[in-house]
Amino acid sequence: MTTLDVAGLTVHMGSVPVVSEVDFRLERGDRVGLIGESGAGKSLTALAIMGLLPGSGRATGRIELSGQEIQELPERRLARLRGATMAMVFQEPMTALDPVMRVGRQVSEVVGRHQGVGRRDARRIAVELLRTVELPEPERIARRYPHQLSGGQRQRVVLAMAMANEPELLICDEPTTALDVTVQDRMLRLISRLVEERGTALLFISHDLAVVSALCDRVLVMYGGRIVESGPVAEVFAAPRHPYTAGLLAASDLADAVPGTRLLTVPGAIPEFGAFPSGCVFRDRCDRSLPECAQLPALGTVGAERSVACHNPVPGGVIR
Amino acid sequence: MSDTPIVSAQGLVKNFRSVRALDGVDLEVARGQRFGIVGESGSGKSTLARLLLGLDRPDSGTVRIDGTLVDKNQRFVHKTAQMVFQDPMSSLDPRMRVRDIVAEPIRDDTNRVTELLDAVGLSKSVLDRYPHQFSGGQRQRIAIARALAPRPAVLVADEPVSALDVSVRAQILNLLLDLTVQFGLTLIFVSHDLSVIRHITDRVAVMRQGRIVETGPTEQIYAAAQHDYTRELLAAVPRLRYRPSRDR
């Protein structure tokens, strides 16, 4: 069953296109990583799906959530889906938490709003949810305010709120980037367990390729607002075809480099929004660019489940 | 006297109100070493870095740079050891042009500034621009050029690549490695990122709750950590499960 079907999604901030013609699909239980560096358009893609684009942002294209077209829905109806059918966890938990409300009440409000249960039942369910996200002594935690919790505990509360109504789609935007490595490790295991138990489709946004390789089955690589490569994580990371994916992998892979030696990387810097070159968005940083790269390459299939948008892809067949 | 440590600390204790940030730290960094200080938030690693440069005073204990007590001779310290921070925007004056930012610690001529910019991979066309006109990676290059201006023997870098994108992070790590060789620098590299520390340092101190729990050659610690906490940290580092083979 298809949980999320995005087709031709384009986002403008003012007159600047920041996400262009993005297509992808998540089936029930899929775990898809959306990777790329800052300015790639990852977060704006997620916000467009949630209907949470900031001020001057507007989206066009088709977004279907469990068979329902939601791109054109009025805010009043979208609000009913958020927190129920789809939910999102951000990098900074305080964006989702009210600093002056006890966390138990914040969780029980989400439960009460969408499940139509009484206050007492909502409170009981909230404590259970806090237990589900592996918070110690959930009854005590429920009475605390956000500032009385550690960063990792706060992020667990946010995850409890996101999972409260068993959404069909969970979007996580760099949920562990601000956490210490041991806390991150536990949080990733928790996300993994929760989506697996519930068959939730997961869209996981990260700049950290190692995290994505541990958590996701498929990956979408974004650059300059476009998906430049997609496919199963094992195949894309083992044999990247887009030069950007290859460069990103080389730059990320500190464990495979000889300590104290120069790392392979992508030269130059990511342009500002609206300053990407015409044609292939990556061609001004690409060491494989050809004259035809002035024409925009289509995202074409390579192998059964893979696609790449490149006129001169990195050689190497699909590794099984 | 090249066998005396270029940086040494003894019995460093530092409290912030009732919180003990450093709880008795001893440290020796040899000349030319790339020394890593790794730990999670609250471990005291940044406090230690600031004390090493005399940017803060310990409640007790001493720091020596090249044999000189840090709090006795600030001018000597500023000439000998310089620091680069995580967010270059906070250390670069937004109202100053690049030429003045880099020249400020030395009051020197354009040739020297151009030479420094060249060393960090920037052309002299940037001389008259302001910090906000640069990307994060370029700003970090400017901050490094400025730090190198007084020809320091020691460069302390506190999370210098944590705010940068992966491709730019690799560029800055390459630059720091090149500069340590080119200028014979001693590098003290503070980070929460164990993968970065493993790549860039040859000796490492692992910190937890204001103490160094383990120290030794980086390779040895990553291969066979002795302390439980170090093992726990290393086990939590996410690893790339699939990677291209290097010979392709």
Contacts between the chains, C-beta under 8 A, distances in Angstrom:
chain1	res1	chain2	res2	distance
A	37	B	165	3.8
A	37	B	166	6.2
A	37	B	167	6.3
A	37	B	168	7.9
A	38	B	165	5.6
A	180	B	40	4.0
A	180	B	41	5.6
A	180	B	192	6.8
A	181	B	40	6.8
A	181	B	192	6.9
A	181	B	193	8.0
A	181	B	194	6.7
A	181	B	233	6.3
A	181	B	236	4.7
A	181	B	237	6.0
A	182	B	40	6.9
A	182	B	232	6.2
A	182	B	233	6.5
A	182	B	236	4.5
A	184	B	236	7.0
A	184	B	238	7.5
A	185	B	235	7.7
A	185	B	236	3.8
A	185	B	238	7.5
A	188	B	238	7.5
A	207	B	165	6.6
A	207	B	166	6.1
A	208	B	238	6.5
A	209	B	166	7.6
A	209	B	240	5.9
A	210	B	237	7.9
A	210	B	238	3.8
A	210	B	239	5.5
A	210	B	240	4.6
A	210	B	241	7.8
A	211	B	238	4.8
A	213	B	238	7.8
A	213	B	239	7.7
A	213	B	240	5.3
A	213	B	241	4.2
A	213	B	242	5.9
A	214	B	238	5.6
A	214	B	239	7.3
A	214	B	241	6.2
A	233	B	241	7.7
A	233	B	242	6.5
A	234	B	241	7.6
A	234	B	242	4.9
A	235	B	242	7.9
A	237	B	240	6.9
A	237	B	241	7.5
A	237	B	242	3.9
A	237	B	243	6.2
A	237	B	244	7.4
A	238	B	242	4.5
A	238	B	243	6.7
A	238	B	244	6.2
A	238	B	245	8.0
A	239	B	244	6.2
A	239	B	248	7.9
A	240	B	244	6.3
A	246	B	244	6.9
A	247	B	167	6.2
A	248	B	166	6.0
A	248	B	167	6.5
A	249	B	240	7.6
A	249	B	243	6.5
A	249	B	244	6.2
A	250	B	170	7.7
A	250	B	244	7.9
A	251	B	166	4.9
A	251	B	167	4.8
A	251	B	169	6.9
A	251	B	170	3.8
A	252	B	166	5.1
A	252	B	240	6.6
A	253	B	240	5.5
A	253	B	243	5.6
A	254	B	195	4.2
A	254	B	196	6.4
A	254	B	198	6.6
A	254	B	199	4.5
A	255	B	195	6.2
A	255	B	198	7.5
A	255	B	239	6.3
A	255	B	240	6.7
A	256	B	240	7.5
A	256	B	243	5.8
A	256	B	246	7.0
A	257	B	199	6.1
A	259	B	198	6.2
A	259	B	199	5.3
A	259	B	200	7.6
A	259	B	202	7.7
A	259	B	218	6.9
A	259	B	219	7.0
A	260	B	34	7.4
A	260	B	177	6.5
A	260	B	199	7.3
A	260	B	200	7.2
A	260	B	202	6.8
A	261	B	177	7.6
A	262	B	174	4.7
A	262	B	177	6.5
A	262	B	178	7.6
A	263	B	170	4.1
A	263	B	173	6.1
A	263	B	174	5.8
A	263	B	199	7.4
A	264	B	170	7.4
A	265	B	167	5.0
A	265	B	170	3.6
A	265	B	171	5.6
A	265	B	174	7.2
A	266	B	167	3.9
A	267	B	171	7.7
A	269	B	135	4.5
A	269	B	137	5.7
A	269	B	138	6.8
A	269	B	168	6.3
A	270	B	135	7.4
A	270	B	165	6.6
A	270	B	167	7.9
A	316	B	244	7.8
A	316	B	248	5.8
